[in-house]
Amino acid sequence: MALRLKKSAFFKTIKFKLSALFCLLTIALSILASVTFYDHKKDFLFNQLKENAGTLSKNLAINAGAALLASDEMLLSVLVFTELKNPDVLSAAILDHEGKALIHSDIKKIGDAVLPGNTVQERPDIPEENQLKEIKPIVVNGKKIGTALLTMDFSPVFEKAYKLKINLFTATLMFIGLGCYLIIHIIGNMLEPLGVLSQAAVRIGHGDLSVRIHESGGEEIRKLGNVFNQMAEDLDHANQSAEEGYLQSVMALSAAVEASDPYTRGHCDRVAYYSEQIALKMGMDKASVKPLVLAGQLHDLGKIGVDKEILCKPGRLNSDEFDHIARHPMIAWQILEPVRFLAKERDIIIVHHERFDGKGYPNGLNGNQICREGKILAVADCYDAMTSNRPYRRYMDENKALGIIKEEKGKQFDPDIVDAFLEAHPFFENRESLDTRLEISSRGRVWLYDETFSETSQNKKIAVLH
């Protein structure tokens, strides 16, 4: 199997690729410009030194002509040592026609053959050991009578070239850094709208159909934003219709379960009501209460997969029958599993028969392993079951039911939930009026849907393009 290195997501973006391309171009052009400028400046410094050497040697040759004819060694010495006042001149000399030094700034070389014979003529520069030798013939009346020789020092030129190289390197680095920063910033601003669109598309892909784009920027971006918003809105409406249809189907299944058992009619509606009252007493916000209320409406949905004879059996259940009916939370969870928007409700329903002490079903969870909403639903479900007629017994007296709930505090039920239930109980709506109201308001099971999924309840997040 061939292995491929996984690149970070950033290195796959258009922003990175364009920024890298333009930064590389900036670096290449900056280096090319710096090298070209350096070469030009270095040549200029060398040419300047050569021109200076040529001028000095020419002047020395002109001034030394008369003194050489007159064999005035004193004047020749003055001319030679005057040249040394220039800091770039290493040495100066006046040579005879044989190339011997008549006068030399280095006294030890006077009389020596500084140039080979027959070379006393103007010729190209001779650089050796960081030195430039400039040779000019001394001509009087058209006749060459000697040679003026100057040796110039290249070191100052090298020093200036080195300093120039350092300064250019520093300036080039600064320019490249600034240029790359501006390139990344400009390209980032140009591509930001595409980034926002990409993020919004990802959020829609993850199911957040409330995202919208604020149309700004260029004409193309505005058009694209309008198309995107229309698409998101259409998807949102289609999704809401699908959710409504699925929820109505689930509600119908739940109603069918209740219709098959006359003893439990209205049970789910009452459990939803009691759960809501307990949750509000505990200070839960409305956003947390809504999934709990809907879970109360659907908590017995799984009983559609329970044998009706067992469900309506008037006597005590044996172990096999109990195991059969204990499957209903898991059945409800499986029915709701494909529906992403009911995920929270599904997780509440599956734990509503778990016990605080860990002896419940289907998974034997305990304590904080059970979500708070599930523990609330468990108390509400048990209370309504005890105060309602069942095939195997007549409904309990209120006081007896409350006593059992108190006894199960810390065992079957979470103590905090029991305390909240006991505080809320005196304010529960009268059972008869509650049944009458719920029979009307729950017709078709649409009352909860309208409240839970109303337009005002959705907090739509807006992604803004700048």
Sequence and secondary structure as in RCSB ss.txt:
>XXXX:A:sequence
MALRLKKSAFFKTIKFKLSALFCLLTIALSILASVTFYDHKKDFLFNQLKENAGTLSKNLAINAGAALLASDEML
LSVLVFTELKNPDVLSAAILDHEGKALIHSDIKKIGDAVLPGNTVQERPDIPEENQLKEIKPIVVNGKKIGTALL
TMDFSPVFEKAYKLKINLFTATLMFIGLGCYLIIHIIGNMLEPLGVLSQAAVRIGHGDLSVRIHESGGEEIRKLG
NVFNQMAEDLDHANQSAEEGYLQSVMALSAAVEASDPYTRGHCDRVAYYSEQIALKMGMDKASVKPLVLAGQLHD
LGKIGVDKEILCKPGRLNSDEFDHIARHPMIAWQILEPVRFLAKERDIIIVHHERFDGKGYPNGLNGNQICREGK
ILAVADCYDAMTSNRPYRRYMDENKALGIIKEEKGKQFDPDIVDAFLEAHPFFENRESLDTRLEISSRGRVWLYD
ETFSETSQNKKIAVLH
>XXXX:A:secstr
        GGGGSHHHHHHHHHHHHHHHHHHHHHHHHHHHHHHHHHHHHHHHHHHHHHHHHHHHHHHHHTT HHH
HHHHHHHHTTSTTEEEEEEE TTSBEEEESSGGGTTSBSS TT  S    EE SSEEEEEEEEEETTEEEEEEEE
EEE HHHHHHHHHHHHHHHHHHHHHHHHHHHHHHHHHHHHHHHHHHHHHHHHHHHTT TT EEE  SSHHHHHHH
HHHHHHHHHHHHHHHHHHHHHHHHHHHHHHHHHHT GGGTTHHHHHHHHHHHHHHHTT  HHHHHHHHHHHHHTT
GGGGGS HHHHT SS   HHHHHHHTTHHHHHHHHHTT GGGHHHHHHHTTTT  TTS  SSS   GGGS HHHH
HHHHHHHHHHHTS BTTB    HHHHHHHHHHTBTTTB HHHHHHHHHHGGGS  HHHHHHHHHHHTGGG HHHH
HHT GGG    EEE  
